[in-house]
Amino acid sequence: MKLIYATRNYDVITDEELLEECRENMRVNDYSAKEINNVMIGSDRFYQFVYDYYEDWIDCEKANLNVLLDENIIAIASVGLWNGRVRGYKELSNKLSDIFSCFLSCEESMFYAEKGNVSGKGIHHDGSNCITYRKWREKASYEMREKTLDAIRGQSNKAESLIKRYTQSIYPDVAKVYGW
Amino acid sequence: MSDIEELKCQYFIAKMCNDFDTMVICKQEMIDLKGE
């Protein structure tokens, strides 16, 4: 799995690693040895650093993925609602960084690339959402796109073949940015 | 759409989205349906 971004509770970075980063950051900014040694996991300065660290990380990835694709992105989702799981989709613009706009209602979120696709996971108070991002193929006409979206909504049994035929992975576009 | 087709569709979307919990539930429901 290739990670793009994960919020803190996914524990991708341990508190010990964050503390080391925090101390290194203070060293670079000429804090005294006493002040650096006083920073502990759980201290106010540590929490402020962690908050800034994750804010900087997401801002950085939004800037990295500020790339326009030739076609619009479609987020295909398996969504956990209070009354059960449903499948659905969200049509996004052709800007890669738009993938981050899908988990605004989630307390935790994670974006990654795996098995040739770019995906995201999010946790909210009712359950979890799982999303895979694809983009339309150039040859997909308006009618074909509508047919594919209908299939995702559950009005046809051809979702698999339609998605494969009329959408393609955005992995190559993201891989180009990160040099994977 | 029949129940089994609906489940196949749900399973495919779950697989595509790496939603492993839903995949397991769909698989079990498909087995149950076939058993009937």
Backbone of each chain as ProteinMPNN parsed JSONL, in Angstrom:
{"seq_chain_A": "MKLIYATRNYDVITDEELLEECRENMRVNDYSAKEINNVMIGSDRFYQFVYDYYEDWIDCEKANLNVLLDENIIAIASVGLWNGRVRGYKELSNKLSDIFSCFLSCEESMFYAEKGNVSGKGIHHDGSNCITYRKWREKASYEMREKTLDAIRGQSNKAESLIKRYTQSIYPDVAKVYGW", "coords_chain_A": {"N_chain_A": [[0.832, -1.193, 0.0], [0.507, 2.221, -0.829], [0.834, 5.144, 0.841], [-0.972, 8.199, 0.901], [-2.141, 10.193, 2.509], [-3.017, 10.298, 5.959], [-5.183, 10.695, 8.734], [-4.608, 11.402, 12.261], [-5.489, 9.309, 14.033], [-5.244, 6.946, 12.648], [-2.828, 6.008, 13.195], [-0.475, 5.943, 11.669], [1.855, 7.251, 11.976], [3.79, 7.031, 14.818], [3.359, 8.173, 18.252], [5.825, 8.478, 19.462], [7.522, 8.87, 17.301], [6.459, 11.264, 16.388], [7.054, 12.889, 18.562], [9.828, 12.94, 18.426], [10.128, 14.253, 15.985], [8.997, 16.679, 16.713], [10.826, 17.588, 18.629], [13.091, 17.807, 17.027], [12.268, 19.787, 15.323], [12.138, 21.89, 17.152], [14.831, 22.095, 17.82], [15.937, 22.965, 15.416], [14.782, 25.44, 15.384], [16.167, 26.799, 17.311], [15.572, 26.401, 20.104], [16.139, 26.104, 23.654], [18.12, 23.484, 25.219], [16.947, 22.641, 27.558], [14.249, 23.353, 27.271], [13.601, 21.743, 25.096], [13.946, 19.179, 26.132], [11.928, 19.198, 27.984], [9.605, 18.793, 26.601], [7.042, 16.535, 26.264], [5.201, 13.542, 25.37], [1.864, 14.3, 25.158], [2.047, 16.78, 26.284], [1.215, 20.326, 26.077], [2.661, 21.665, 24.081], [3.456, 19.561, 22.493], [0.977, 18.599, 21.527], [0.181, 20.841, 20.059], [2.147, 20.853, 18.112], [1.585, 18.404, 16.809], [-0.964, 18.914, 15.778], [-0.36, 21.018, 13.97], [1.393, 19.622, 12.338], [-0.181, 17.682, 10.996], [-1.959, 19.359, 9.678], [-0.195, 20.732, 7.986], [0.659, 18.594, 6.465], [-1.652, 17.695, 5.015], [-2.18, 20.031, 3.583], [0.086, 20.157, 2.034], [-0.148, 17.842, 0.467], [-2.451, 18.49, -0.922], [-1.467, 20.531, -2.465], [0.475, 19.131, -3.914], [-1.141, 17.456, -5.426], [-2.438, 19.175, -7.066], [-3.319, 18.971, -9.808], [-4.49, 18.91, -13.116], [-6.659, 16.666, -14.707], [-7.402, 14.909, -17.791], [-10.033, 14.113, -17.881], [-13.111, 14.129, -15.922], [-13.228, 13.18, -12.433], [-14.56, 10.332, -10.757], [-16.009, 9.357, -7.767], [-16.398, 6.312, -6.392], [-18.391, 4.638, -4.126], [-18.714, 2.748, -1.065], [-20.864, 3.082, 1.368], [-21.29, 3.634, 4.82], [-24.154, 3.943, 6.576], [-26.46, 5.117, 9.132], [-28.592, 3.409, 8.892], [-27.665, 1.149, 7.641], [-25.538, -0.305, 5.002], [-24.823, 1.279, 1.94], [-24.354, 1.624, -1.629], [-22.756, 4.061, -3.682], [-22.06, 7.14, -5.476], [-19.953, 9.966, -6.312], [-19.66, 12.756, -8.276], [-16.754, 14.332, -9.255], [-14.564, 17.171, -9.899], [-12.077, 17.662, -12.5], [-9.776, 17.943, -11.122], [-7.09, 16.614, -9.375], [-6.67, 16.945, -6.599], [-9.194, 17.139, -5.62], [-10.003, 14.764, -4.584], [-9.727, 14.81, -1.887], [-11.971, 16.002, -0.961], [-14.01, 14.358, -0.285], [-14.41, 13.326, 2.263], [-15.416, 15.028, 4.18], [-17.303, 14.91, 6.177], [-16.297, 13.081, 7.856], [-14.633, 11.931, 10.789], [-12.154, 10.78, 10.873], [-9.779, 10.125, 8.292], [-8.307, 8.567, 5.395], [-6.04, 8.272, 2.726], [-4.957, 6.431, -0.021], [-2.971, 4.327, -2.238], [-3.578, 1.309, -3.869], [-3.426, -1.935, -5.235], [-3.485, -1.019, -7.883], [-5.364, 1.034, -7.881], [-6.609, 4.219, -6.694], [-7.59, 4.967, -3.484], [-9.816, 5.689, -0.683], [-10.529, 5.941, 2.831], [-12.892, 6.444, 5.416], [-13.932, 7.385, 8.691], [-16.86, 7.808, 10.545], [-19.451, 8.977, 12.822], [-21.547, 7.194, 12.395], [-20.554, 5.01, 11.093], [-18.384, 3.585, 8.589], [-16.852, 4.827, 5.573], [-15.948, 3.732, 2.341], [-14.003, 4.419, -0.426], [-13.31, 4.393, -3.925], [-11.408, 5.987, -6.361], [-11.965, 6.88, -9.683], [-11.529, 7.799, -13.161], [-13.403, 9.165, -15.906], [-13.442, 7.456, -19.013], [-12.247, 8.691, -22.125], [-13.78, 7.998, -24.31], [-16.313, 7.6, -23.293], [-19.587, 8.391, -23.641], [-22.193, 10.855, -22.886], [-24.58, 9.444, -22.419], [-23.607, 6.884, -21.867], [-22.217, 7.36, -19.544], [-24.295, 8.097, -17.827], [-25.648, 5.684, -17.761], [-23.792, 4.088, -16.495], [-23.676, 5.317, -13.983], [-26.289, 4.873, -13.136], [-26.16, 2.124, -12.857], [-24.411, 1.869, -10.721], [-25.963, 2.991, -8.746], [-27.682, 0.966, -8.437], [-29.557, 0.201, -10.253], [-29.21, -1.504, -12.282], [-27.741, -4.585, -13.368], [-25.221, -4.482, -14.277], [-23.022, -3.177, -13.269], [-20.292, -3.811, -12.793], [-19.154, -4.453, -15.372], [-19.722, -2.079, -16.721], [-18.403, -0.084, -15.25], [-15.765, -0.898, -15.561], [-15.548, -0.651, -18.311], [-16.144, 2.042, -18.923], [-14.804, 3.699, -17.162], [-11.577, 4.59, -15.818], [-8.562, 3.829, -13.957], [-7.096, 6.237, -11.7], [-4.637, 5.922, -10.821], [-2.157, 5.921, -12.405], [-1.918, 8.679, -12.895], [-1.627, 9.766, -10.344], [0.614, 8.381, -9.514], [2.523, 9.46, -11.154], [2.892, 11.963, -10.021], [3.988, 11.377, -7.491], [6.139, 9.825, -8.149], [6.09, 6.99, -8.117]], "CA_chain_A": [[0.0, 0.0, 0.0], [1.253, 3.487, -0.859], [0.026, 6.112, 1.578], [-0.956, 9.61, 0.473], [-2.387, 10.979, 3.726], [-3.892, 9.667, 6.954], [-5.323, 11.488, 9.957], [-3.769, 10.896, 13.35], [-5.917, 8.079, 14.699], [-4.872, 5.741, 11.896], [-1.543, 5.592, 13.782], [0.555, 5.701, 10.659], [3.059, 7.77, 12.629], [3.603, 6.821, 16.258], [3.575, 9.349, 19.098], [7.272, 8.591, 19.694], [8.09, 9.492, 16.09], [6.014, 12.658, 16.365], [7.81, 13.597, 19.596], [11.171, 13.144, 17.878], [9.961, 15.308, 14.965], [8.726, 17.917, 17.446], [12.102, 18.032, 19.224], [13.971, 18.198, 15.925], [11.74, 21.071, 14.877], [12.545, 22.892, 18.148], [16.281, 22.242, 17.688], [16.166, 23.799, 14.226], [14.339, 26.799, 15.7], [17.031, 27.334, 18.383], [15.069, 26.312, 21.471], [17.186, 25.623, 24.553], [18.091, 22.037, 25.482], [16.001, 22.408, 28.646], [12.883, 23.42, 26.701], [13.41, 20.571, 24.223], [13.791, 17.997, 26.983], [10.671, 19.295, 28.731], [8.461, 18.394, 25.773], [6.691, 15.115, 26.428], [3.942, 13.149, 24.731], [0.742, 14.73, 25.997], [2.188, 18.185, 26.698], [0.527, 21.266, 25.179], [3.503, 21.949, 22.909], [3.405, 18.357, 21.652], [-0.306, 18.572, 20.821], [0.173, 21.923, 19.071], [2.997, 20.398, 17.013], [0.869, 17.343, 16.088], [-2.026, 19.579, 15.015], [0.269, 21.715, 12.834], [2.02, 18.621, 11.481], [-1.208, 17.09, 10.121], [-2.467, 20.436, 8.82], [0.813, 20.959, 6.942], [0.703, 17.407, 5.607], [-2.776, 17.697, 4.067], [-1.995, 21.182, 2.686], [1.17, 19.788, 1.127], [-0.68, 16.866, -0.509], [-3.381, 19.212, -1.799], [-0.63, 21.256, -3.431], [1.091, 18.128, -4.804], [-2.144, 16.897, -6.345], [-3.098, 20.261, -7.791], [-3.048, 18.591, -11.2], [-5.739, 18.738, -13.867], [-6.701, 15.484, -15.559], [-8.121, 15.134, -19.052], [-11.451, 13.813, -17.682], [-13.547, 14.299, -14.534], [-13.045, 12.04, -11.519], [-15.789, 9.846, -10.124], [-15.737, 8.629, -6.524], [-17.345, 5.197, -6.24], [-18.311, 4.437, -2.68], [-19.525, 1.861, -0.237], [-21.051, 4.049, 2.46], [-21.95, 3.128, 6.026], [-25.109, 4.897, 7.146], [-27.045, 4.63, 10.386], [-29.567, 2.348, 8.606], [-27.052, 0.078, 6.849], [-24.564, 0.098, 3.995], [-25.327, 1.497, 0.584], [-23.308, 2.016, -2.573], [-23.093, 5.333, -4.305], [-20.975, 7.794, -6.212], [-19.942, 11.425, -6.295], [-18.899, 13.24, -9.424], [-15.812, 15.385, -8.868], [-14.003, 17.888, -11.057], [-10.916, 16.934, -13.044], [-8.583, 18.279, -10.329], [-6.76, 15.465, -8.518], [-6.79, 17.248, -5.164], [-10.605, 17.029, -5.253], [-10.251, 13.497, -3.88], [-9.764, 15.091, -0.444], [-13.241, 16.651, -0.597], [-15.059, 13.346, -0.079], [-14.548, 12.829, 3.634], [-15.56, 16.201, 5.046], [-18.137, 14.584, 7.339], [-15.639, 12.005, 8.618], [-13.698, 12.381, 11.832], [-10.836, 10.267, 10.469], [-9.759, 9.739, 6.886], [-7.025, 8.033, 4.935], [-6.006, 8.182, 1.264], [-3.852, 5.541, -0.356], [-3.041, 3.631, -3.525], [-3.396, -0.12, -3.666], [-3.949, -2.798, -6.309], [-3.695, -0.258, -9.115], [-6.39, 2.063, -7.75], [-6.452, 5.185, -5.602], [-8.761, 4.777, -2.626], [-9.887, 6.427, 0.575], [-11.384, 5.369, 3.879], [-13.237, 7.452, 6.394], [-14.735, 6.903, 9.818], [-17.726, 8.823, 11.126], [-20.152, 8.447, 14.0], [-22.485, 6.122, 12.038], [-19.868, 3.861, 10.483], [-17.21, 3.932, 7.786], [-17.039, 4.953, 4.13], [-14.813, 3.276, 1.547], [-14.152, 5.029, -1.751], [-12.259, 4.258, -4.932], [-11.506, 7.085, -7.325], [-11.671, 6.553, -11.078], [-11.892, 8.917, -14.042], [-14.119, 8.706, -17.099], [-12.662, 7.267, -20.235], [-12.567, 9.723, -23.109], [-14.802, 7.516, -25.251], [-17.606, 7.442, -22.622], [-20.523, 9.469, -23.982], [-23.074, 11.258, -21.794], [-25.521, 8.34, -22.161], [-22.847, 5.794, -21.242], [-21.911, 7.792, -18.163], [-25.551, 7.998, -17.067], [-25.935, 4.253, -17.608], [-22.849, 3.595, -15.479], [-24.097, 5.852, -12.677], [-27.511, 4.127, -12.787], [-25.748, 0.775, -12.424], [-23.846, 2.001, -9.365], [-27.104, 3.24, -7.849], [-28.372, -0.303, -8.223], [-30.693, 0.044, -11.165], [-28.798, -2.414, -13.349], [-26.806, -5.581, -12.832], [-24.015, -4.441, -15.1], [-22.093, -2.192, -12.703], [-18.896, -4.229, -12.957], [-18.673, -4.297, -16.747], [-19.82, -0.671, -17.128], [-17.331, 0.681, -14.591], [-14.496, -1.251, -16.21], [-15.531, -0.193, -19.687], [-16.234, 3.496, -19.121], [-13.934, 4.482, -16.273], [-10.237, 4.021, -15.664], [-7.894, 4.185, -12.701], [-6.293, 7.479, -11.699], [-3.338, 5.567, -10.229], [-1.009, 6.42, -13.185], [-1.804, 10.14, -12.737], [-1.103, 10.033, -8.995], [1.966, 7.813, -9.475], [3.401, 10.411, -11.831], [3.169, 13.044, -9.062], [4.83, 10.894, -6.387], [7.273, 9.07, -8.67], [5.999, 5.566, -7.754]], "C_chain_A": [[0.88, 1.261, 0.0], [0.357, 4.572, -0.256], [0.164, 7.515, 0.998], [-1.132, 10.496, 1.708], [-3.266, 10.173, 4.682], [-3.98, 10.572, 8.169], [-4.715, 10.718, 11.135], [-4.191, 9.535, 13.9], [-5.714, 6.811, 13.89], [-3.5, 5.229, 12.339], [-0.484, 5.214, 12.759], [1.904, 6.183, 11.195], [2.841, 7.649, 14.137], [3.846, 8.119, 17.023], [5.067, 9.573, 19.34], [7.946, 9.276, 18.499], [7.71, 10.967, 16.008], [6.781, 13.488, 17.394], [9.219, 13.91, 19.091], [11.163, 14.265, 16.844], [9.811, 16.666, 15.637], [10.031, 18.484, 18.021], [13.079, 18.511, 18.148], [13.583, 19.587, 15.422], [12.171, 22.188, 15.834], [14.045, 23.163, 18.067], [16.606, 23.201, 16.544], [15.798, 25.254, 14.524], [15.007, 27.368, 16.96], [16.395, 27.379, 19.768], [16.186, 25.779, 22.363], [17.015, 24.119, 24.802], [17.065, 21.717, 26.566], [14.552, 22.381, 28.129], [12.589, 22.172, 25.859], [13.166, 19.316, 25.07], [12.481, 17.996, 27.764], [9.439, 18.855, 27.929], [8.24, 16.896, 25.9], [5.43, 14.819, 25.616], [2.804, 13.551, 25.673], [0.863, 16.175, 26.451], [1.515, 19.094, 25.659], [1.332, 21.506, 23.907], [3.472, 20.77, 21.928], [2.103, 18.345, 20.843], [-0.395, 19.66, 19.745], [0.991, 21.505, 17.842], [2.249, 19.367, 16.149], [-0.224, 17.964, 15.207], [-1.438, 20.241, 13.766], [0.833, 20.725, 11.822], [1.006, 18.047, 10.487], [-1.829, 18.132, 9.194], [-1.513, 20.69, 7.658], [0.818, 19.81, 5.943], [-0.422, 17.447, 4.559], [-2.642, 18.869, 3.081], [-0.965, 20.859, 1.605], [0.654, 18.824, 0.046], [-1.691, 17.521, -1.449], [-2.604, 19.974, -2.873], [0.006, 20.272, -4.421], [0.107, 17.637, -5.86], [-2.966, 17.987, -7.042], [-2.83, 20.092, -9.294], [-4.378, 18.39, -11.913], [-5.641, 17.515, -14.776], [-7.478, 15.809, -16.837], [-9.628, 14.892, -18.907], [-11.817, 13.995, -16.201], [-13.382, 13.008, -13.729], [-14.415, 11.626, -10.975], [-15.391, 9.023, -8.901], [-16.82, 7.567, -6.36], [-17.237, 4.714, -4.797], [-19.204, 3.334, -2.136], [-19.653, 2.622, 1.088], [-21.802, 3.42, 3.636], [-22.854, 4.201, 6.605], [-25.712, 4.31, 8.419], [-28.007, 3.46, 10.128], [-29.002, 1.263, 7.681], [-26.088, 0.6, 5.808], [-25.234, 0.26, 2.638], [-24.156, 1.788, -0.336], [-23.736, 3.307, -3.248], [-21.902, 5.916, -5.035], [-21.045, 9.296, -5.992], [-19.105, 11.868, -7.489], [-18.046, 14.426, -8.982], [-15.332, 16.118, -10.12], [-12.824, 17.077, -11.597], [-9.626, 17.276, -12.288], [-8.313, 17.153, -9.324], [-6.974, 15.738, -7.026], [-8.248, 17.218, -4.684], [-10.902, 15.73, -4.497], [-10.361, 13.738, -2.371], [-11.113, 15.657, 0.009], [-14.323, 15.642, -0.201], [-15.279, 12.94, 1.373], [-14.751, 13.955, 4.635], [-16.388, 15.89, 6.29], [-17.49, 13.51, 8.219], [-14.665, 12.572, 9.647], [-12.273, 11.956, 11.494], [-10.892, 9.925, 8.995], [-8.352, 9.342, 6.465], [-7.093, 7.897, 3.41], [-4.778, 7.375, 0.872], [-4.039, 4.947, -1.743], [-2.732, 2.165, -3.28], [-4.039, -0.862, -4.83], [-4.31, -1.974, -7.55], [-4.788, 0.788, -9.064], [-6.028, 3.042, -6.63], [-7.739, 5.148, -4.783], [-8.705, 5.652, -1.386], [-10.799, 5.708, 1.554], [-11.71, 6.485, 4.847], [-14.089, 6.861, 7.492], [-15.571, 8.067, 10.343], [-18.605, 8.177, 12.197], [-21.134, 7.32, 13.673], [-21.796, 4.884, 11.465], [-18.665, 4.3, 9.678], [-17.574, 3.997, 6.304], [-15.785, 4.473, 3.42], [-15.024, 3.769, 0.116], [-12.996, 4.634, -2.661], [-12.488, 5.328, -5.986], [-11.119, 6.597, -8.721], [-11.92, 7.814, -11.907], [-12.586, 8.341, -15.272], [-13.137, 8.46, -18.226], [-13.151, 8.281, -21.257], [-13.74, 9.298, -24.0], [-16.203, 7.417, -24.625], [-18.515, 8.635, -22.916], [-21.389, 9.802, -22.759], [-24.014, 10.114, -21.399], [-24.816, 7.189, -21.439], [-22.531, 6.118, -19.792], [-23.159, 7.666, -17.284], [-25.899, 6.539, -16.767], [-25.044, 3.658, -16.504], [-23.275, 4.052, -14.082], [-25.374, 5.162, -12.193], [-27.15, 2.753, -12.232], [-25.18, 0.827, -11.009], [-24.969, 2.208, -8.352], [-27.904, 1.97, -7.604], [-29.555, -0.518, -9.136], [-30.341, -0.839, -12.371], [-27.826, -3.41, -12.746], [-25.472, -5.554, -13.566], [-22.96, -3.477, -14.554], [-20.634, -2.551, -13.0], [-18.394, -3.958, -14.373], [-18.71, -2.83, -17.184], [-18.688, 0.163, -16.519], [-15.997, 0.381, -15.266], [-14.406, -0.667, -17.62], [-15.438, 1.33, -19.809], [-15.431, 4.345, -18.126], [-12.557, 3.827, -16.229], [-9.589, 4.546, -14.395], [-7.17, 5.525, -12.826], [-4.905, 7.205, -11.101], [-2.168, 6.113, -11.071], [-0.795, 7.925, -13.025], [-1.206, 10.5, -11.381], [0.344, 9.533, -8.895], [2.978, 8.762, -10.114], [3.828, 11.535, -10.867], [4.194, 12.583, -8.021], [6.042, 10.088, -6.859], [7.261, 7.605, -8.253], [6.378, 4.684, -8.925]], "O_chain_A": [[1.863, 1.348, 0.735], [-0.72, 4.873, -0.769], [1.258, 7.959, 0.652], [-0.363, 11.433, 1.922], [-4.159, 9.448, 4.245], [-2.98, 11.152, 8.592], [-4.36, 9.545, 11.015], [-3.339, 8.698, 14.2], [-5.981, 5.715, 14.382], [-3.062, 4.158, 11.918], [0.298, 4.286, 12.963], [2.949, 5.601, 10.906], [1.828, 8.109, 14.663], [4.463, 9.049, 16.504], [5.523, 10.714, 19.416], [8.813, 10.135, 18.659], [8.517, 11.811, 15.617], [7.119, 14.644, 17.139], [9.736, 15.007, 19.303], [12.055, 15.112, 16.817], [10.398, 17.662, 15.213], [10.307, 19.679, 17.919], [13.798, 19.493, 18.336], [14.431, 20.433, 15.138], [12.522, 23.286, 15.402], [14.487, 24.301, 18.223], [17.425, 24.11, 16.678], [16.41, 26.182, 13.994], [14.489, 28.29, 17.591], [16.657, 28.309, 20.532], [17.08, 25.08, 21.886], [15.934, 23.559, 24.624], [16.4, 20.682, 26.523], [13.754, 21.519, 28.496], [11.489, 21.62, 25.899], [12.294, 18.503, 24.763], [11.982, 16.942, 28.158], [8.378, 18.582, 28.492], [9.148, 16.098, 25.669], [4.694, 15.727, 25.229], [2.797, 13.176, 26.845], [-0.105, 16.746, 26.951], [1.279, 18.689, 24.52], [0.783, 21.547, 22.806], [3.462, 20.952, 20.711], [2.115, 18.113, 19.634], [-0.96, 19.447, 18.673], [0.604, 21.758, 16.701], [2.275, 19.443, 14.921], [-0.388, 17.589, 14.046], [-1.939, 20.058, 12.657], [0.767, 20.947, 10.613], [1.288, 17.938, 9.294], [-2.184, 17.823, 8.056], [-1.932, 20.844, 6.511], [0.962, 20.016, 4.738], [-0.175, 17.258, 3.367], [-2.949, 18.728, 1.897], [-1.116, 21.226, 0.44], [0.976, 18.97, -1.133], [-1.783, 17.16, -2.622], [-3.022, 20.051, -4.028], [0.068, 20.546, -5.62], [0.463, 17.429, -7.02], [-4.061, 17.728, -7.543], [-2.213, 20.937, -9.942], [-5.289, 17.766, -11.369], [-4.671, 17.35, -15.515], [-8.125, 16.852, -16.94], [-10.416, 15.398, -19.705], [-10.941, 14.012, -15.337], [-13.396, 11.905, -14.276], [-15.298, 12.457, -10.763], [-14.558, 8.121, -8.982], [-18.0, 7.881, -6.21], [-16.148, 4.419, -4.305], [-20.276, 3.037, -2.663], [-18.68, 2.781, 1.827], [-22.824, 2.759, 3.453], [-22.384, 5.24, 7.069], [-25.495, 3.141, 8.737], [-28.224, 2.624, 11.005], [-29.755, 0.547, 7.021], [-25.841, 1.804, 5.73], [-26.097, -0.527, 2.251], [-23.079, 2.159, 0.129], [-24.925, 3.602, -3.365], [-20.868, 5.265, -5.191], [-22.061, 9.828, -5.545], [-17.98, 11.406, -7.679], [-18.549, 15.393, -8.411], [-15.653, 15.735, -11.245], [-12.609, 15.936, -11.189], [-8.528, 16.95, -12.739], [-9.182, 16.786, -8.533], [-7.411, 14.858, -6.285], [-8.506, 17.267, -3.481], [-11.94, 15.615, -3.845], [-11.008, 12.968, -1.661], [-11.372, 15.778, 1.207], [-15.427, 16.033, 0.177], [-16.261, 12.262, 1.672], [-14.321, 13.865, 5.785], [-16.209, 16.52, 7.332], [-18.078, 13.083, 9.214], [-13.972, 13.559, 9.398], [-11.312, 12.668, 11.786], [-11.927, 9.484, 8.495], [-7.358, 9.722, 7.083], [-8.107, 7.451, 2.873], [-3.683, 7.615, 1.381], [-5.11, 5.045, -2.343], [-1.774, 1.815, -2.591], [-5.08, -0.449, -5.342], [-5.336, -2.22, -8.185], [-5.119, 1.38, -10.092], [-5.241, 2.723, -5.739], [-8.837, 5.28, -5.324], [-7.685, 6.271, -1.083], [-11.708, 4.973, 1.168], [-10.89, 7.374, 5.074], [-14.876, 5.945, 7.255], [-15.061, 9.166, 10.557], [-18.511, 6.975, 12.444], [-21.52, 6.565, 14.565], [-22.412, 3.822, 11.369], [-17.996, 5.271, 10.031], [-18.486, 3.31, 5.844], [-14.674, 4.776, 3.854], [-16.084, 3.562, -0.476], [-11.848, 4.55, -2.224], [-13.61, 5.546, -6.442], [-10.071, 5.978, -8.906], [-12.467, 8.792, -11.396], [-12.381, 7.181, -15.632], [-12.136, 9.162, -18.371], [-14.317, 8.676, -21.254], [-14.575, 10.115, -24.389], [-17.177, 7.178, -25.339], [-18.239, 9.755, -22.486], [-21.325, 9.121, -21.736], [-24.221, 9.844, -20.216], [-25.369, 6.596, -20.512], [-22.576, 5.247, -18.924], [-23.09, 7.194, -16.149], [-26.373, 6.203, -15.682], [-25.487, 2.841, -15.698], [-23.24, 3.278, -13.125], [-25.531, 4.896, -11.001], [-27.751, 2.279, -11.267], [-25.437, -0.062, -10.196], [-24.931, 1.671, -7.245], [-28.71, 1.905, -6.676], [-30.447, -1.313, -8.842], [-31.088, -0.905, -13.347], [-27.168, -3.126, -11.745], [-24.688, -6.499, -13.479], [-22.098, -3.013, -15.301], [-19.845, -1.698, -13.406], [-17.357, -3.323, -14.565], [-17.837, -2.383, -17.929], [-18.095, 1.007, -17.191], [-15.198, 1.285, -15.513], [-13.339, -0.246, -18.067], [-14.743, 1.848, -20.683], [-15.39, 5.57, -18.244], [-12.403, 2.653, -16.565], [-10.002, 5.562, -13.835], [-6.699, 5.899, -13.9], [-4.109, 8.122, -10.901], [-1.259, 6.718, -10.503], [0.34, 8.402, -13.018], [-0.389, 11.414, -11.272], [1.19, 10.175, -8.272], [4.126, 8.858, -9.681], [4.971, 11.992, -10.896], [5.144, 13.302, -7.71], [6.884, 9.709, -6.044], [8.328, 7.025, -8.052], [6.36, 3.459, -8.807]]}, "seq_chain_B": "MSDIEELKCQYFIAKMCNDFDTMVICKQEMIDLKGE", "coords_chain_B": {"N_chain_B": [[-34.062, -6.097, -10.781], [-32.666, -9.144, -9.662], [-32.351, -10.642, -6.33], [-29.87, -11.934, -6.069], [-28.363, -10.839, -8.127], [-28.322, -8.202, -7.339], [-26.851, -8.485, -5.008], [-24.426, -9.358, -6.086], [-23.632, -7.09, -7.437], [-23.388, -5.294, -5.321], [-21.324, -6.589, -3.991], [-19.24, -6.39, -5.85], [-18.819, -3.594, -5.941], [-18.085, -3.179, -3.283], [-15.741, -4.682, -3.217], [-14.19, -3.295, -5.027], [-13.886, -0.939, -3.631], [-12.374, -1.682, -1.498], [-13.787, -2.505, 0.758], [-13.894, -4.533, 3.079], [-15.484, -5.681, 5.105], [-18.117, -5.475, 4.136], [-17.842, -7.057, 1.881], [-17.538, -9.612, 2.996], [-20.036, -9.921, 4.258], [-21.764, -9.797, 2.028], [-20.909, -12.042, 0.588], [-21.614, -14.083, 2.328], [-24.379, -13.751, 2.379], [-24.951, -14.349, -0.26], [-24.278, -17.032, -0.36], [-26.184, -18.004, 1.427], [-28.526, -17.387, 0.006], [-28.23, -18.984, -2.292], [-28.342, -21.414, -1.082], [-30.974, -21.591, -0.353]], "CA_chain_B": [[-32.85, -6.876, -10.547], [-32.911, -10.178, -8.653], [-31.552, -10.48, -5.111], [-28.496, -12.412, -6.263], [-27.695, -9.841, -8.973], [-28.147, -7.037, -6.469], [-25.735, -8.814, -4.12], [-23.2, -9.405, -6.897], [-23.292, -5.693, -7.698], [-22.913, -4.758, -4.023], [-20.033, -7.249, -3.72], [-18.233, -5.814, -6.744], [-18.507, -2.218, -5.491], [-17.346, -3.305, -2.022], [-14.399, -5.171, -3.553], [-13.489, -2.194, -5.679], [-13.604, 0.096, -2.625], [-11.652, -2.31, -0.367], [-14.683, -2.559, 1.919], [-13.821, -5.976, 3.338], [-16.622, -6.11, 5.935], [-19.276, -5.654, 3.261], [-17.563, -8.214, 1.017], [-17.818, -10.832, 3.78], [-21.491, -10.004, 4.454], [-22.369, -10.123, 0.726], [-20.557, -13.425, 0.252], [-22.426, -14.966, 3.174], [-25.774, -13.644, 1.924], [-25.041, -15.062, -1.547], [-24.283, -18.466, -0.017], [-27.5, -18.285, 2.02], [-29.534, -17.343, -1.065], [-28.051, -20.168, -3.144], [-28.758, -22.555, -0.262], [-32.428, -21.677, -0.383]], "C_chain_B": [[-33.125, -7.912, -9.442], [-32.007, -9.966, -7.442], [-30.093, -10.854, -5.329], [-27.697, -11.422, -7.129], [-27.382, -8.579, -8.179], [-26.928, -7.268, -5.555], [-24.406, -8.837, -4.863], [-22.686, -7.989, -7.152], [-22.701, -5.057, -6.435], [-21.512, -5.302, -3.706], [-18.928, -6.615, -4.578], [-17.817, -4.412, -6.286], [-17.687, -2.285, -4.197], [-15.901, -3.742, -2.284], [-13.564, -4.039, -4.152], [-13.051, -1.141, -4.656], [-12.823, -0.449, -1.421], [-12.482, -2.318, 0.912], [-14.844, -4.038, 2.308], [-15.007, -6.491, 4.172], [-17.845, -6.398, 5.063], [-19.087, -6.854, 2.333], [-17.933, -9.518, 1.729], [-19.33, -11.026, 3.938], [-22.179, -10.423, 3.151], [-22.139, -11.589, 0.378], [-21.456, -14.384, 1.041], [-23.891, -14.946, 2.719], [-25.976, -14.377, 0.606], [-25.103, -16.572, -1.301], [-25.645, -18.857, 0.533], [-28.585, -18.351, 0.938], [-29.466, -18.585, -1.946], [-28.532, -21.419, -2.416], [-30.267, -22.756, -0.282], [-32.903, -22.307, -1.683]], "O_chain_B": [[-33.738, -7.596, -8.422], [-31.03, -9.22, -7.504], [-29.189, -10.177, -4.839], [-26.51, -11.197, -6.893], [-26.32, -7.974, -8.33], [-26.099, -6.38, -5.359], [-23.385, -8.393, -4.338], [-21.486, -7.722, -7.094], [-21.671, -4.383, -6.475], [-20.64, -4.579, -3.224], [-17.83, -6.342, -4.094], [-16.632, -4.084, -6.246], [-16.718, -1.544, -4.03], [-14.965, -3.242, -1.66], [-12.392, -3.862, -3.819], [-11.991, -0.531, -4.792], [-12.637, 0.262, -0.433], [-11.95, -2.157, 2.01], [-15.806, -4.697, 1.912], [-15.473, -7.611, 3.963], [-18.516, -7.417, 5.223], [-20.038, -7.577, 2.035], [-18.554, -10.407, 1.146], [-19.846, -12.132, 3.776], [-23.058, -11.285, 3.154], [-23.051, -12.286, -0.067], [-21.984, -15.356, 0.5], [-24.554, -15.982, 2.677], [-27.035, -14.958, 0.37], [-25.871, -17.291, -1.941], [-26.201, -19.894, 0.168], [-29.439, -19.237, 0.946], [-30.49, -19.166, -2.305], [-29.054, -22.353, -3.025], [-30.778, -23.875, -0.238], [-34.106, -22.463, -1.891]]}, "name": "protein", "num_of_chains": 2, "seq": "MKLIYATRNYDVITDEELLEECRENMRVNDYSAKEINNVMIGSDRFYQFVYDYYEDWIDCEKANLNVLLDENIIAIASVGLWNGRVRGYKELSNKLSDIFSCFLSCEESMFYAEKGNVSGKGIHHDGSNCITYRKWREKASYEMREKTLDAIRGQSNKAESLIKRYTQSIYPDVAKVYGWMSDIEELKCQYFIAKMCNDFDTMVICKQEMIDLKGE"}
